[in-house]
Amino acid sequence: LKPVILHNTQEYISEKLGGDDKKPMNFVFHGGSGSSVDDIQYAIEAGVIKMNIDTDTQWAFWDGIRAYEAKHHDYLQGQIGNPEGDDKPNKKYYDPRMALRAGEEAMAARLCKAAEDLKCVDVLN
């Protein structure tokens, strides 16, 4: 989506309706994943009140798991044996909760970034 389309649409509808309201429509920003912060904020100026970020949060979750595997790769090759010794256990590394937690943390960080990008921080009080 090109946010300029939203601005042009607001202008067109406003002209057709007449009156003082320069943004008569509320928009949902579909397909916003991968958009620049500048485009997101320009879209908000055009009347976007909701932006779908599911693709971005899915990628962030996956990327957290991927980073966990890359960081602990040598500890994820078997139940026993790692760079610290052939008899060293790896249970704390291959416990699926550890990789899932890394995914959750990465997704939470992405949600915080989205809130900043969408100007949704400290707006309720």
C-alpha positions in Angstrom: 0.0 0.0 0.0 1.2 3.5 -0.8 0.1 5.8 2.0 -0.3 8.7 -0.4 -3.4 6.8 -1.7 -5.0 7.3 1.7 -4.3 11.0 1.7 -5.7 11.4 -1.8 -8.8 9.4 -0.8 -9.4 11.5 2.3 -9.1 14.6 0.1 -11.5 13.2 -2.5 -14.1 12.1 0.0 -13.9 15.4 2.0 -14.5 17.4 -1.2 -17.5 15.2 -2.1 -19.0 15.5 1.4 -18.2 19.1 1.8 -17.9 20.6 5.3 -14.9 21.1 7.6 -13.9 17.5 8.2 -10.6 17.0 6.3 -10.4 13.3 7.4 -14.0 11.9 7.2 -12.8 8.3 6.9 -11.1 5.9 9.3 -8.8 3.5 7.6 -7.3 0.1 8.4 -3.7 -0.3 7.1 -3.8 -3.8 5.6 -0.5 -5.1 4.2 1.6 -2.8 6.5 4.2 -5.5 7.3 7.6 -4.4 6.1 6.5 -0.8 5.7 9.0 1.9 6.8 8.3 3.9 9.9 7.9 7.0 7.7 5.2 5.3 5.6 3.4 4.1 8.7 3.3 7.5 10.3 2.3 9.1 7.0 -0.6 6.6 6.9 -1.6 7.5 10.4 -1.7 11.2 9.4 -4.1 10.1 6.6 -6.5 8.6 9.1 -5.3 5.1 9.7 -6.7 4.0 13.1 -5.7 0.3 12.9 -2.7 -1.5 11.3 -2.4 -5.3 11.0 1.0 -6.5 12.2 0.5 -10.3 12.3 3.1 -11.1 9.7 5.7 -8.9 11.5 4.9 -10.6 14.9 5.1 -14.1 13.3 8.4 -13.3 11.8 9.7 -11.9 15.1 8.7 -15.0 16.9 10.4 -17.2 14.4 13.5 -15.0 14.3 13.8 -15.4 18.1 13.7 -19.1 17.8 16.2 -19.0 14.9 18.6 -16.8 16.9 18.3 -19.2 19.9 19.2 -22.2 17.8 22.2 -20.3 16.2 23.5 -19.1 19.6 23.2 -22.6 21.2 23.8 -24.7 18.1 26.7 -26.7 19.5 24.6 -27.6 22.6 21.6 -28.8 20.5 23.3 -31.7 18.7 22.6 -34.4 21.3 21.5 -35.0 24.9 25.0 -35.3 26.1 28.2 -33.7 24.9 29.0 -30.1 24.0 31.9 -27.7 23.8 32.3 -27.8 27.6 32.9 -31.6 27.5 31.8 -34.9 26.0 30.0 -35.8 29.2 28.2 -32.5 29.7 24.3 -32.6 29.6 22.4 -30.3 27.2 18.9 -30.5 28.8 18.6 -26.9 29.6 19.3 -26.0 26.0 17.0 -28.4 24.2 14.1 -27.9 26.6 11.6 -26.5 24.1 10.4 -23.9 26.6 13.8 -22.2 26.2 13.5 -21.7 22.4 9.8 -20.8 22.8 10.7 -18.2 25.4 13.3 -16.7 23.0 10.5 -16.5 20.4 8.1 -14.8 22.9 10.8 -12.3 23.9 11.5 -11.4 20.3 7.8 -11.0 19.6 7.3 -8.8 22.7 10.1 -6.6 21.5 8.5 -6.3 18.1 5.2 -5.4 19.6 6.9 -2.6 21.6 8.5 -1.3 18.4 5.1 -1.4 16.7 3.5 0.6 19.5 6.2 3.2 19.1 5.9 3.2 15.3 2.1 3.6 15.5 2.4 6.3 18.1 0.5 4.3 20.7 2.8 4.7 23.7 1.5 6.7 26.7 -1.7 7.8 24.9 -4.4 6.7 27.3 -3.6 8.9 30.2 
